[in-house]
């Protein structure tokens, strides 16, 4: 059984809901894995979603590691951000070392992971754009999509790499947006595109996790293989699976 390390800032209801969905899928037997730890880079600080996520983890016997990044070596952070990121990454690795991890998931983790941690561990993240298209934050990207002639949009699950946002794509979800262009004003369109993408993000991540823990797709370095060891030419298109999951929700 594969061991998942869950990295989150747990800032809001989206992060809590994502963790709850994964736990429900594991308990239901749909994802054959166990969560070996939850790593949170903030103190609770009265955050109700963070508190609930921690309580859920502890109720299921999952160790919770809290290592606040906002109070970690502010002097170094002010002088040299790259050095600060490396130092925080070293502390992170020391704290997760006692717990085994086959796969790390960044789920609402609002911090750039240092290069050495990316090199040492298999980590995945969600990027709100299709492979080899747009870079940037979601709010920047949806504006670009709205202003383009693109007939489709989507999101990608990718490897975390030492170079930010350059990790190999593992899986993606694509959906049409032409109907939104016909029915939305210019001002409304970016938010409507984002809304459709958000309702498909959690199913995409769950389907990608299921694919990885079952060895339907195996990651070696930055290359993808099927369970028979044959090299795959590109990321898995999970659009149909995601659409089916959205309809069932």
C-alpha positions in Angstrom: 0.0 0.0 0.0 1.4 3.4 -1.0 2.0 6.0 1.7 0.9 9.6 1.0 2.4 12.7 2.7 -0.2 15.5 2.7 1.2 19.1 2.6 -1.2 22.0 3.2 -1.4 25.5 4.6 -5.1 24.6 5.4 -6.1 28.2 5.0 -9.7 27.8 4.0 -12.7 25.4 3.3 -11.2 24.3 0.0 -8.2 22.7 1.7 -10.3 21.1 4.4 -12.8 19.8 1.8 -10.0 18.3 -0.3 -8.5 16.4 2.6 -12.0 15.2 3.7 -12.7 14.0 0.1 -9.4 12.1 0.0 -10.0 10.5 3.4 -13.5 9.4 2.3 -12.1 7.9 -0.9 -9.5 6.0 1.1 -12.0 4.8 3.7 -14.3 3.7 0.9 -11.5 1.7 -0.7 -11.5 3.7 -3.9 -7.9 4.9 -3.3 -5.7 2.1 -2.0 -3.3 4.1 0.1 -2.7 5.4 3.6 -1.8 8.9 4.8 1.5 8.7 6.7 1.4 12.4 7.9 -0.1 15.8 7.4 2.4 18.7 7.2 1.0 22.2 7.9 3.2 25.3 7.6 1.1 27.5 9.9 0.0 27.5 13.5 -3.8 27.0 14.0 -4.2 30.7 15.0 -8.0 30.4 15.4 -8.4 29.2 11.9 -11.5 26.9 12.0 -10.7 25.0 8.8 -7.2 24.3 10.0 -8.4 23.1 13.3 -11.0 20.8 11.7 -8.5 19.3 9.4 -6.1 18.6 12.2 -8.9 17.0 14.3 -9.9 14.8 11.3 -6.3 13.7 10.8 -5.7 12.9 14.5 -9.1 11.1 14.7 -7.8 8.8 12.0 -4.5 8.2 13.7 -2.5 10.4 11.2 0.5 12.3 12.7 0.2 16.1 12.2 3.4 18.1 11.8 3.2 21.8 12.3 6.2 23.8 11.2 5.3 27.5 10.8 7.0 29.1 7.9 5.8 32.6 8.7 7.9 32.8 11.8 10.9 30.8 10.6 14.1 32.8 10.5 12.7 36.2 9.5 16.2 37.7 9.5 17.4 35.2 6.8 14.2 35.6 4.8 14.7 39.4 4.6 18.3 39.0 3.4 18.2 36.0 1.1 14.9 34.3 0.1 16.6 31.4 -1.7 18.8 30.6 1.3 15.7 30.9 3.5 13.8 28.5 1.3 16.6 26.0 1.4 16.9 26.3 5.2 13.1 25.8 5.7 13.3 22.8 3.3 16.0 21.2 5.4 13.8 21.6 8.5 10.8 20.2 6.6 12.8 17.1 5.5 14.0 16.5 9.1 10.5 16.6 10.4 9.0 14.3 7.8 11.9 11.8 7.9 10.5 9.6 10.6 7.4 8.9 8.5 7.6 7.0 5.2 6.3 8.7 2.1 5.9 7.2 -1.4 4.1 10.2 -2.8 3.7 13.8 -1.5 0.6 15.9 -2.4 0.6 19.7 -2.2 -3.0 20.5 -1.5 -3.5 24.2 -0.8 0.1 24.5 0.2 0.8 28.2 -0.1 4.6 27.9 -0.2 7.2 27.2 -2.9 9.0 24.0 -2.2 12.8 24.2 -2.2 14.8 22.5 -5.0 16.4 19.8 -2.7 13.1 18.6 -1.4 11.8 18.3 -5.0 14.9 16.3 -5.9 14.6 13.9 -3.0 10.8 13.3 -3.0 8.1 12.6 -5.5 5.7 15.5 -5.0 2.7 16.4 -7.1 0.8 19.7 -7.4 -2.2 21.1 -9.3 -1.6 23.8 -11.9 -4.7 25.7 -13.2 -3.9 25.3 -16.9 -3.6 22.6 -19.5 -0.1 21.2 -20.2 2.3 23.4 -22.1 0.0 26.4 -22.1 -0.3 29.2 -19.5 1.9 29.9 -16.4 1.0 32.2 -13.5 -1.7 32.3 -10.8 -5.2 31.1 -11.5 -6.6 34.7 -11.6 -3.9 35.7 -14.2 -4.6 32.6 -16.3 -8.4 32.8 -16.5 -8.1 36.3 -17.8 -5.7 35.1 -20.5 -8.0 32.3 -21.4 -11.0 34.6 -21.5 -9.2 37.0 -23.9 -8.0 34.2 -26.1 -9.8 32.2 -28.8 -9.3 28.9 -26.8 -12.2 26.5 -27.1 -11.1 24.5 -24.1 -9.5 25.0 -20.7 -8.5 22.8 -17.8 -5.9 21.9 -15.2 -2.9 19.7 -14.9 -1.4 17.5 -12.1 2.4 17.8 -12.4 5.5 16.8 -10.7 7.2 19.4 -8.4 10.6 20.2 -9.9 13.6 22.3 -8.7 12.6 24.9 -11.3 9.2 26.4 -10.4 6.2 25.3 -12.5 8.5 23.2 -14.9 7.7 19.7 -13.5 6.6 17.1 -16.0 2.8 16.8 -16.4 1.3 13.5 -15.1 -2.4 14.0 -15.9 -4.8 16.6 -17.1 -8.5 17.5 -17.4 -9.8 19.5 -20.4 -13.3 20.9 -20.8 -15.1 23.2 -23.3 -15.6 26.9 -22.7 -17.2 28.0 -25.9 -20.7 27.7 -24.3 -19.5 30.1 -21.6 -18.3 32.6 -24.2 -21.8 32.6 -25.7 -23.6 33.2 -22.4 -21.3 35.4 -20.3 -20.4 39.0 -20.6 -16.8 40.0 -21.1 -16.6 40.9 -17.4 -18.2 37.7 -16.2 -16.3 35.3 -18.4 -13.1 34.9 -16.4 -15.0 34.0 -13.2 -17.3 31.6 -15.0 -14.3 29.8 -16.5 -12.7 29.6 -13.1 -15.9 28.3 -11.5 -16.1 25.5 -14.0 -12.4 24.6 -13.4 -12.8 24.7 -9.6 -15.7 22.2 -9.6 -13.4 19.7 -11.5 -10.2 20.3 -9.6 -10.9 17.9 -6.7 -12.1 15.0 -9.0 -9.0 15.5 -11.1 -6.6 15.3 -8.2 -8.5 12.2 -6.8 -8.4 10.4 -10.1 -4.7 11.2 -10.5 -4.0 9.9 -7.0 -5.9 6.7 -7.7 -3.9 6.3 -10.9 -0.6 6.7 -9.2 -1.2 4.6 -6.1 -2.5 1.7 -8.2 0.6 2.0 -10.5 -1.6 2.6 -13.6 1.0 5.2 -14.2 4.5 4.9 -12.7 6.9 7.9 -12.3 10.6 7.3 -12.8 12.5 10.5 -12.6 10.5 12.8 -14.8 9.3 10.0 -17.2 6.0 8.1 -17.1 5.5 4.4 -17.6 2.5 2.0 -17.5 2.4 -0.9 -15.1 4.0 -3.1 -17.7 7.1 -0.8 -17.8 6.3 0.7 -21.2 7.1 4.4 -21.5 4.2 6.7 -22.0 4.4 9.5 -24.5 2.6 12.1 -22.5 0.3 12.8 -19.5 -2.9 10.9 -19.0 -6.1 12.5 -20.2 -8.5 12.1 -17.3 -11.2 14.4 -18.7 -13.8 11.6 -19.1 -13.2 10.3 -15.6 -13.5 13.8 -14.2 -16.7 14.5 -16.1 -18.2 11.2 -14.8 -17.2 12.1 -11.2 -18.7 15.6 -11.5 -22.0 14.2 -12.7 -22.1 11.7 -9.8 -21.5 14.5 -7.2 
